[in-house]
Amino acid sequence: QVQLVESGGGLVQPGGSLRLSCTASGYPFNIYDMGWYRQAPGHQRELVARIDNRGRNIVYSTSAIGRFTISRDAPATIHLQMDNLKPEDTAVYYCNRAPPMHDDWGQGTQVTVSS
């Protein structure tokens, strides 16, 4: 059974940083491209960053470029380092395969950027 568990969210002031982590179980993590996604209230879920199975090819959304860094660690964890956070980054953040598998979404981790 696939399980994705996100952690590391919280409340942070504008300009602050957070490091999100996602641990996967139930499938051969190291053969899949993975991504971080987010969903803000009233908006569709969107891709923030993706990393290939070897950690070599990385793609960021326009809003993430220069502020977020995605990485992956053996055996089955990916991270999202988020710096210079802005109020518009407020959302629930999820990890999943890239492209995502509908049945694999976890609970996500809430990130709130507010003064």
N, C-alpha and C positions, 0 to 999 in steps of 0.2 A: 504494500500500500504506500503510495507516494505521500510524503508529508514535507511541507515547506514551512519553516518556522522563522518568522522575522522578529528582530529585536533591535533596540537601540534608539527608538524614537523618544520624543519628549517635547517639552516646551523650551524654546530658546529665543533669545532676543535677536532682532535683525542684526546681521553681521556675524552672528555666532556660528558654531560648527556642531555637527553631529556625525557619528559614525554608525551606520546601520549594518547589521549582519543578518545573513540568512543561511540557515542550515538545512540541507536537503537529505532526505532518506527515502528509501524504497525504490530507487532506480540508479542506473549507472551514471552518476553525476558527471563523471569526467569525459563523457562522450558528447555532452550536450552544450550548445551555446546557451547562455543564461542572461537574464535581464532584470533590471529593476524598473518597476512601473509605479505610477501614482494615480490616485483618484481624489480630486478635490470635490467638495460639495457642489452638486449641480453640474458637474463636468464628467465627461467620459474618462475611463482609465486610459492613460497614455504611457508610452515608453519613455523612460528617462535615460537609460544607458543599457548597452548590451555588450557582452564580452564572449568571444568564441571559446571553444572547449580548451584551447591551449593557452588562453590568456594573451593572445598576440593581437588580434583584431578587435578593436573597441570602437563603438559608435556612441555618441552622445546626442541628446536632443539639443536644439538650439539654446534652450533656457539653461541647460546644464553645462555647456561648454565653458571651461575656464574656472568652474566653481566646484564641480563634482568629479570624483574619481572612483571608478569601479575597479574591483580586483577580485581575484578568487584564490582560495587556499585549499590545498588538499586537507582532508579527503573530500569534503563536500560542503564548503562554505563560500559564499560570496559576500563582499562588503561594498558599501557605498559611503565614501567619505564626502561629506557635504560641508563646504566652507562658504563664507559670505552669504549666509542664508537670508532670504527675503520673505516678506509676508506672503507673497504669491507662491512660495514653496509649500505652504500649508496644505497637507493632504495626508491620506493614508498611503503608505508605501508598501509595495508588495514585490516579492521576487517570483520568478517563474522561468520556464524555458523561454527561449527566443527563437521563433515566435512562441507565444504562450499556449499552454494546454489548458482548455476550459476547466477540466476537472481537477486541476492541480492547485488552484488558488488557495493560499492560506488565509490567516486572519489579518495579516498586515500589521504594520506598526504606525501609530499616529505621530506625525510631525506637525508641530504648531509653532509658527514663527510670529511672535508678537511682543510688543514692548509693554 
